[in-house]
Amino acid sequence: MEITGSPPQLAFLPVSDRAGPGDDDWHTGDWDGSDARLLVGPDGGTVTLPQGDYRVYVSVDPPGPENIVRLSGYLSVQ
């Protein structure tokens, strides 16, 4: 399945937030080869996050009816 034709969407939720991403949590990233990326930081970037620990979700919407959402990992902003 070709997924790099659609931009990835990324969501960053505090680890204490167990509800999962909502519609307003998603930010459009881009591809670096087969890796999704988005500039994140405490003092600027595409997404500015306060210090803390976050769960990172990635959503990809390839052609067809599927929309793939996965917990990708964890991010610590210091």
C-alpha atoms as a printed R data frame, in Angstrom:
   type eleno elety resid chain resno       x      y      z
1  ATOM     1    CA   MET     A     1   0.000  0.000  0.000
2  ATOM     2    CA   GLU     A     2   1.409  3.387 -1.005
3  ATOM     3    CA   ILE     A     3   1.059  5.841  1.882
4  ATOM     4    CA   THR     A     4   3.552  8.587  1.013
5  ATOM     5    CA   GLY     A     5   1.146 10.244 -1.447
6  ATOM     6    CA   SER     A     6  -0.938 11.613  1.432
7  ATOM     7    CA   PRO     A     7   0.632 13.816  4.115
8  ATOM     8    CA   PRO     A     8   0.800 12.248  7.575
9  ATOM     9    CA   GLN     A     9  -1.158 13.719 10.458
10 ATOM    10    CA   LEU     A    10   0.449 13.748 13.923
11 ATOM    11    CA   ALA     A    11  -1.102 14.304 17.349
12 ATOM    12    CA   PHE     A    12   0.707 14.920 20.641
13 ATOM    13    CA   LEU     A    13  -1.260 14.193 23.811
14 ATOM    14    CA   PRO     A    14  -0.065 14.395 27.410
15 ATOM    15    CA   VAL     A    15   0.536 10.897 28.770
16 ATOM    16    CA   SER     A    16  -2.150 11.634 31.386
17 ATOM    17    CA   ASP     A    17  -4.763 12.111 28.617
18 ATOM    18    CA   ARG     A    18  -6.116  8.615 27.984
19 ATOM    19    CA   ALA     A    19  -8.987  9.608 25.663
20 ATOM    20    CA   GLY     A    20  -7.039  9.472 22.390
21 ATOM    21    CA   PRO     A    21  -6.754 12.198 19.756
22 ATOM    22    CA   GLY     A    22  -9.751 14.307 18.800
23 ATOM    23    CA   ASP     A    23 -10.315 16.105 15.506
24 ATOM    24    CA   ASP     A    24  -8.565 19.297 16.702
25 ATOM    25    CA   ASP     A    25  -5.451 17.450 17.953
26 ATOM    26    CA   TRP     A    26  -4.073 16.591 14.492
27 ATOM    27    CA   HIS     A    27  -1.274 18.533 12.757
28 ATOM    28    CA   THR     A    28  -0.139 18.019  9.167
29 ATOM    29    CA   GLY     A    29   3.416 16.756  8.814
30 ATOM    30    CA   ASP     A    30   5.447 15.639  5.842
31 ATOM    31    CA   TRP     A    31   7.462 12.641  4.741
32 ATOM    32    CA   ASP     A    32  11.221 12.158  5.021
33 ATOM    33    CA   GLY     A    33  11.464  9.010  2.930
34 ATOM    34    CA   SER     A    34   9.148  6.611  4.749
35 ATOM    35    CA   ASP     A    35   9.335  8.524  8.078
36 ATOM    36    CA   ALA     A    36   6.636 10.995  9.127
37 ATOM    37    CA   ARG     A    37   8.034 14.217 10.582
38 ATOM    38    CA   LEU     A    38   6.899 17.487 12.131
39 ATOM    39    CA   LEU     A    39   8.951 20.180 13.876
40 ATOM    40    CA   VAL     A    40   8.032 20.305 17.581
41 ATOM    41    CA   GLY     A    41   9.520 22.412 20.335
42 ATOM    42    CA   PRO     A    42   8.886 24.393 23.507
43 ATOM    43    CA   ASP     A    43   9.872 27.681 21.796
44 ATOM    44    CA   GLY     A    44   8.571 27.409 18.257
45 ATOM    45    CA   GLY     A    45   8.109 25.007 15.416
46 ATOM    46    CA   THR     A    46   5.029 23.752 13.649
47 ATOM    47    CA   VAL     A    47   3.735 22.654 17.058
48 ATOM    48    CA   THR     A    48   4.740 24.348 20.307
49 ATOM    49    CA   LEU     A    49   4.373 22.128 23.362
50 ATOM    50    CA   PRO     A    50   5.016 23.011 26.986
51 ATOM    51    CA   GLN     A    51   7.482 20.883 28.905
52 ATOM    52    CA   GLY     A    52   6.108 17.451 29.604
53 ATOM    53    CA   ASP     A    53   5.738 13.907 28.361
54 ATOM    54    CA   TYR     A    54   3.510 13.123 25.388
55 ATOM    55    CA   ARG     A    55   2.127 10.177 23.473
56 ATOM    56    CA   VAL     A    56   2.612 10.608 19.712
57 ATOM    57    CA   TYR     A    57  -0.033  9.358 17.287
58 ATOM    58    CA   VAL     A    58   0.330  9.142 13.505
59 ATOM    59    CA   SER     A    59  -2.587  9.016 11.092
60 ATOM    60    CA   VAL     A    60  -2.257  8.170  7.398
61 ATOM    61    CA   ASP     A    61  -5.157  8.323  4.953
62 ATOM    62    CA   PRO     A    62  -4.106  6.364  1.841
63 ATOM    63    CA   PRO     A    63  -6.362  6.082 -1.214
64 ATOM    64    CA   GLY     A    64  -9.429  3.992 -0.456
65 ATOM    65    CA   PRO     A    65 -11.679  3.693  2.592
66 ATOM    66    CA   GLU     A    66  -8.937  3.085  5.178
67 ATOM    67    CA   ASN     A    67  -7.634  5.647  7.660
68 ATOM    68    CA   ILE     A    68  -4.692  4.237  9.618
69 ATOM    69    CA   VAL     A    69  -4.092  5.583 13.158
70 ATOM    70    CA   ARG     A    70  -1.278  4.266 15.350
71 ATOM    71    CA   LEU     A    71   0.385  5.151 18.626
72 ATOM    72    CA   SER     A    72   3.859  5.860 17.295
73 ATOM    73    CA   GLY     A    73   5.811  6.438 20.501
74 ATOM    74    CA   TYR     A    74   6.549  8.906 23.255
75 ATOM    75    CA   LEU     A    75   8.086 12.379 23.287
76 ATOM    76    CA   SER     A    76   9.615 14.252 26.211
77 ATOM    77    CA   VAL     A    77   9.841 18.049 25.834
78 ATOM    78    CA   GLN     A    78  12.338 19.618 28.223
